[in-house]
Amino acid sequence: MYENKTEELPVRTVLACVDTGEFDAETSIDELAELASTANAEVVGKVIQRKQTYDPATCMGAGRLEELKEQIAALEAELVIFDHELTGVQVRNIEKILDVRVIDRTTLILDIFAQRARTKEGKLQVELAQQKYRLPRLIGLGTELSRLGGGIGTRGPGETKLESDKRHIRRRITYLENELDELKKHRDFSRSRRKKDGVLCAAIVGYTNVGKSTLLNALTDAGVLAENKLFATLDITSRSIELPDGRSVMLIDTVGLIRRLPHDLVEAFKSTLEEAAAADVILNVQDLSSPERQAQAEVTERLLAELGCGDIPKINVMNKSDAAIDLDTVFEDDRTVIISAKHHGGFDRLLSLIANALPETARRMRLLVPYCSTALIGHIRQEGKIFSEEYTGDGTLIDALVDIKLVKEAEKYIINK
């Protein structure tokens, strides 16, 4: 269904990081390697320099940059990716010393987003994030902004605007924000309509590449792109499924989260994350096979708290049990389930937990309704769902999903309590 249109050869890349103790540099650079691989880079080397502070002119120390230059030549690398946000001045200075193209972590993530966005809204959000990120870097990069060549960090809908001055870019940002506001109004209307119609929603959230899209596909046959790559899915996808109690719930896939997600991207992609804030239940998907599972879960929890999702019921969905080395440390409870989205394992329990976590909007009941009260059956049919109906000598026997506002009236006709 999905074609890979990237025909470029992998770019030989060296990763660089300055370890000031601000974060776990080893873990972060490993994640950067995954990001680089997702963007079609071949990581041929990694360099970490331990330093108390970043050099304001070159981020990394001058002596270490000279060593890096020799390493680049020996490895025939074409690109260096720094695991930090660099200023325009820093990029210019580092490129002068290394004599190869230099980008930073944020530019790399923006590049991946540019490759992955498919909907109009996704593309607008990518360009908005690109423009906001590049605006303060115009002075430092100078004539380098006119580069329109291919390769990692140079593609995306915003590239043709790099030759523009700040005023033009600000105008473009205003235009993009207005376009996104219009789309947001439409999305807010759809969301309020779902609430009005009593549609229950479950938002699938979690770190990037934990299997959210695979889970959505397995439960609903949604056909969402699911790859073993970071940020495989950027655009909102929603599909309805039926729960064991007969109710339906709308499953909504959201963009994957990541450590140190650039601020502009958090802002630009809030629309996908807002679906979590408006959900009736949140499915926090975690990768049981990842040694970083706990740290990734904390990133997700922190971002959900920032979005005001603290009071929404959450279910911890422990995915990839088929690839987990040690399952003895994870235990199921009324808010935790172990599954394998790949092999459809644990789905019955997952659906039961979702049903239990959702607010009671309807109740499944077996009723024997006397013929003098058949109007109730019409109301149940209109507000809920009738699974079976049988006419008996004493009345109509029905198996039905009864809307909560009709439950009290229907209770006097319950059979087989």
C-alpha positions in Angstrom: 0.0 0.0 0.0 2.8 2.4 0.9 5.6 3.1 -1.5 9.0 4.2 -0.4 9.8 7.0 -2.7 13.3 7.6 -1.3 15.8 6.5 -3.9 18.8 8.2 -2.4 21.8 6.2 -1.2 22.2 6.2 2.6 24.3 9.2 3.7 27.5 8.3 5.5 27.0 10.1 8.8 29.0 10.8 12.1 27.1 11.6 15.2 28.5 14.2 17.7 27.5 15.0 21.3 28.8 17.1 24.1 28.1 15.5 27.5 27.6 18.2 30.1 25.7 15.9 32.4 22.4 17.5 31.4 21.1 14.2 30.0 22.3 10.6 29.5 24.5 11.2 26.5 25.0 7.5 25.6 21.3 6.8 25.6 20.5 10.0 23.7 23.1 9.4 21.0 21.8 5.8 20.5 18.4 7.3 20.0 19.9 9.8 17.6 21.3 6.9 15.6 17.8 5.4 15.3 16.5 8.8 14.1 19.3 9.1 11.6 18.6 5.6 10.3 14.9 6.5 9.9 16.1 9.5 7.7 18.2 7.2 5.5 21.5 7.9 7.1 24.2 5.3 7.6 25.9 6.0 10.9 29.6 5.2 10.5 30.8 6.9 13.7 29.9 8.4 17.1 31.8 11.1 19.0 31.0 12.1 22.6 33.0 14.9 24.4 32.7 15.3 28.1 32.7 19.0 28.8 31.3 21.3 31.6 29.6 23.7 29.2 29.0 24.1 25.5 31.3 26.2 23.5 29.2 29.3 22.4 31.0 29.4 19.0 31.4 25.7 18.1 29.4 23.7 20.7 32.3 21.2 20.9 35.9 22.1 21.8 38.2 23.2 19.0 40.7 20.4 19.6 38.0 17.8 19.5 36.6 19.2 16.3 40.0 18.8 14.7 40.0 15.1 15.7 36.5 14.8 14.4 37.7 16.3 11.1 40.3 13.6 10.8 37.7 10.9 11.6 35.3 12.2 9.0 38.1 12.0 6.4 39.0 8.5 7.4 35.4 7.3 7.4 34.5 9.2 4.2 31.5 10.8 6.0 29.3 13.4 4.2 27.3 14.6 7.2 27.7 15.3 10.9 24.6 15.4 13.2 24.9 17.1 16.6 22.7 15.8 19.4 21.9 19.3 20.4 20.1 22.4 19.0 22.8 24.5 17.3 22.6 28.2 16.6 23.1 29.5 13.0 26.5 30.8 14.0 27.6 27.5 15.5 26.5 25.6 12.3 28.5 28.0 10.1 31.6 27.8 12.3 31.5 24.0 12.6 31.0 23.6 8.9 34.0 25.8 8.3 36.2 23.6 10.4 34.9 20.2 9.4 34.3 21.0 5.7 31.1 18.8 5.6 27.5 19.6 6.1 26.3 19.9 9.7 22.8 19.7 11.1 21.4 19.3 14.6 19.0 16.9 16.3 16.0 19.2 15.7 16.7 19.6 12.0 16.9 15.9 11.7 13.6 15.4 13.4 12.0 18.1 11.2 13.4 16.2 8.2 11.8 13.0 9.3 8.5 14.8 9.9 8.8 16.3 6.4 9.2 12.8 4.9 6.3 11.3 6.9 3.5 13.9 6.8 0.8 12.9 4.4 -2.3 15.0 5.2 -2.7 18.7 4.5 -2.7 19.4 8.2 0.4 17.3 8.8 2.3 19.1 6.0 1.2 22.5 7.3 2.4 21.6 10.8 5.8 20.4 9.5 6.3 23.7 7.6 5.2 25.8 10.5 7.8 24.0 12.8 10.5 24.4 10.1 9.8 28.1 9.7 9.7 28.8 13.4 13.0 27.0 13.9 14.8 28.7 11.0 13.7 32.2 11.7 16.1 33.0 14.6 18.9 31.3 12.7 18.8 33.4 9.5 21.6 35.7 10.6 24.0 33.0 11.6 23.5 30.9 8.4 23.7 33.8 6.0 24.1 32.7 2.4 23.9 29.1 3.4 20.1 29.5 3.5 20.0 29.5 -0.3 21.0 25.8 -0.4 18.3 23.8 -2.0 20.1 20.5 -2.5 18.8 17.1 -1.6 19.6 15.0 1.4 18.9 14.8 5.1 17.9 18.1 6.7 17.2 19.8 3.4 13.8 18.6 2.3 10.3 19.5 3.2 7.7 22.0 2.2 9.5 24.9 3.9 12.7 24.6 1.9 11.8 27.1 -0.9 11.3 29.8 1.7 14.9 29.6 2.9 15.9 32.4 0.5 13.3 34.7 2.1 14.0 37.5 4.5 12.6 37.5 8.1 9.6 39.5 7.1 8.6 37.1 4.4 9.0 34.1 6.8 7.0 35.8 9.5 4.2 36.4 6.9 4.4 32.7 6.0 4.2 31.7 9.7 1.1 33.8 10.1 -0.5 32.3 7.0 0.3 28.7 8.3 -1.1 29.5 11.7 -4.3 30.8 10.2 -4.7 27.7 8.0 -4.1 25.5 11.0 -6.6 27.5 13.0 -9.3 26.8 10.4 -8.5 23.1 10.4 -8.5 23.2 14.2 -12.0 24.7 14.2 -13.2 21.8 12.0 -11.5 19.3 14.3 -13.0 20.9 17.4 -16.4 20.8 15.7 -16.0 17.1 14.9 -14.8 16.4 18.5 -17.8 18.3 20.0 -20.1 16.4 17.6 -18.7 13.1 18.8 -19.3 14.1 22.4 -22.9 15.3 21.6 -23.6 12.0 19.8 -22.2 10.1 22.8 -19.3 8.6 20.9 -16.7 7.2 23.3 -13.0 7.8 22.4 -9.8 6.0 23.4 -6.5 7.7 22.5 -3.5 5.6 21.8 -0.4 7.4 23.0 3.2 6.4 23.8 6.8 6.8 22.8 7.7 6.6 19.1 8.0 3.1 17.7 6.3 1.2 20.6 3.7 -0.3 18.2 0.8 2.1 18.4 -0.1 1.9 14.7 0.4 -1.9 14.7 -2.1 -2.1 17.6 -4.6 0.1 15.7 -4.2 -2.0 12.6 -4.6 -5.3 14.5 -7.7 -4.2 16.3 -9.4 -2.4 13.4 -7.7 -3.3 10.0 -7.1 0.5 9.7 -4.2 0.0 7.2 -2.1 2.6 8.9 1.6 2.7 8.0 3.4 0.6 10.6 7.2 0.3 10.3 10.0 -0.4 12.6 11.1 3.2 12.4 10.8 6.3 14.6 7.9 8.6 13.7 6.3 6.2 11.2 3.0 7.8 11.8 2.3 11.6 12.1 -1.3 12.0 11.0 -4.3 11.4 13.1 -6.2 8.1 12.3 -9.4 7.0 14.0 -11.3 3.8 13.7 -14.3 2.4 15.6 -14.4 -1.0 17.3 -17.0 -2.9 19.3 -16.3 -3.8 22.9 -17.4 -7.0 24.7 -20.3 -5.1 26.4 -21.7 -4.1 23.0 -20.6 -0.5 23.1 -18.5 1.1 20.4 -15.4 3.1 21.0 -13.4 5.3 18.6 -9.7 4.4 18.7 -7.4 7.4 17.8 -3.8 7.0 16.9 -1.5 9.9 17.9 2.1 11.0 17.0 4.9 9.2 18.8 6.7 11.0 21.6 10.4 11.3 22.1 12.9 12.6 24.7 13.8 16.3 24.3 11.1 16.8 21.6 11.8 20.3 20.2 9.4 22.9 21.6 8.2 24.0 18.2 7.3 20.5 17.4 5.3 20.0 20.6 3.4 23.2 19.7 2.9 22.3 16.0 1.7 18.8 16.7 -0.4 19.6 19.7 -3.4 19.0 17.5 -2.7 15.2 17.5 -2.0 15.2 21.2 -5.1 17.2 21.9 -7.1 14.1 21.0 -5.6 12.5 24.1 -6.8 15.4 26.3 -10.3 15.0 24.9 -10.4 11.2 25.2 -12.5 9.1 27.6 -9.6 6.8 28.2 -5.9 6.8 27.3 -4.0 3.7 26.2 -0.4 4.3 27.2 1.4 1.8 25.0 4.9 0.7 26.1 7.5 -1.5 24.5 8.3 -4.4 26.8 11.3 -5.4 24.7 13.0 -2.0 25.2 15.6 -1.5 28.0 14.5 2.1 28.1 10.8 1.3 28.7 10.6 3.0 32.1 12.3 6.2 30.9 10.1 6.3 27.8 7.0 5.9 30.0 8.0 8.8 32.1 8.4 11.0 29.0 4.9 10.1 28.0 3.5 10.7 31.4 5.2 14.1 31.7 3.8 15.3 28.3 0.3 14.0 29.1 0.4 15.9 32.4 1.4 19.1 30.4 -1.7 18.6 28.2 -3.9 18.4 31.3 -4.7 14.6 31.0 -4.2 13.9 34.7 -7.8 13.0 35.4 -8.4 10.8 32.4 -8.4 7.0 33.1 -5.2 5.4 31.7 -4.5 1.8 30.8 -0.9 0.7 30.5 -0.7 -1.5 27.4 2.6 -3.5 27.6 3.2 -4.3 24.0 5.8 -6.6 22.2 5.5 -9.4 24.8 6.6 -11.7 22.0 10.0 -10.0 21.9 10.4 -9.3 25.7 13.3 -11.0 27.4 12.0 -11.0 30.9 8.2 -10.8 31.6 8.5 -11.7 35.3 9.0 -8.1 36.3 5.7 -6.9 34.8 2.4 -7.7 36.4 -1.2 -7.2 35.1 -3.8 -5.4 37.2 -7.0 -3.5 36.5 -5.0 -0.8 34.7 -2.3 -2.9 33.1 -2.4 -5.5 30.3 0.3 -7.4 28.5 -0.2 -7.9 24.8 1.5 -8.6 21.5 0.0 -6.4 18.8 2.0 -8.3 16.2 0.4 -11.7 17.2 -2.9 -10.4 18.5 -2.2 -11.7 22.0 -4.0 -10.3 25.1 -6.6 -8.5 23.0 -9.7 -9.9 24.9 -8.4 -8.6 28.2 -7.4 -5.3 26.7 -10.9 -4.7 25.3 -12.4 -5.7 28.7 -10.2 -3.2 30.5 -11.2 -0.5 28.0 -14.8 -1.2 28.6 -14.4 -1.1 32.4 -12.4 2.2 32.2 -15.0 4.0 30.1 -17.8 6.0 31.7 -21.0 4.0 31.9 -23.1 5.4 29.0 -25.1 2.2 28.4 -25.6 -1.1 30.0 -26.2 -4.5 28.3 -29.4 -6.1 29.6 -31.7 -9.0 29.0 -35.3 -7.8 29.3 -38.7 -9.4 29.1 -40.9 -6.4 28.2 -44.6 -6.9 28.4 -46.6 -6.0 25.3 -48.2 -3.1 27.1 -44.8 -1.4 27.4 -43.5 -1.9 23.8 -42.8 1.9 23.6 -39.7 1.2 25.8 -38.3 -1.1 23.1 -38.7 1.7 20.5 -36.8 4.0 22.8 -34.0 1.4 23.5 -33.7 0.8 19.7 -33.4 4.6 19.1 -30.9 5.4 21.8 -29.0 2.1 22.0 -28.8 -1.2 20.2 -30.9 -4.4 20.2 -28.9 -7.6 19.6 -31.7 -10.1 19.6 -35.5 -10.0 19.9 -38.0 -12.8 20.5 -41.7 -12.8 21.0 -43.0 -14.9 23.8 -46.4 -15.4 25.5 -45.4 -13.0 28.3 -43.9 -10.3 26.2 -40.9 -9.4 24.0 -37.6 -11.0 25.1 -34.6 -8.7 24.1 -30.9 -8.7 24.5 -30.1 -5.0 24.3 -27.5 -2.2 25.0 -29.6 0.2 27.0 -28.7 3.9 27.1 -27.9 5.0 30.7 -30.9 7.3 30.8 -33.3 4.4 30.1 -31.7 1.9 32.5 -33.9 2.8 35.5 -37.0 2.3 33.5 -35.7 -1.0 32.0 -34.5 -2.5 35.3 -38.0 -3.7 36.3 -38.1 -5.9 33.3 -34.6 -7.6 33.8 -34.4 -11.3 33.7 -31.5 -13.6 34.6 -29.9 -11.0 36.9 
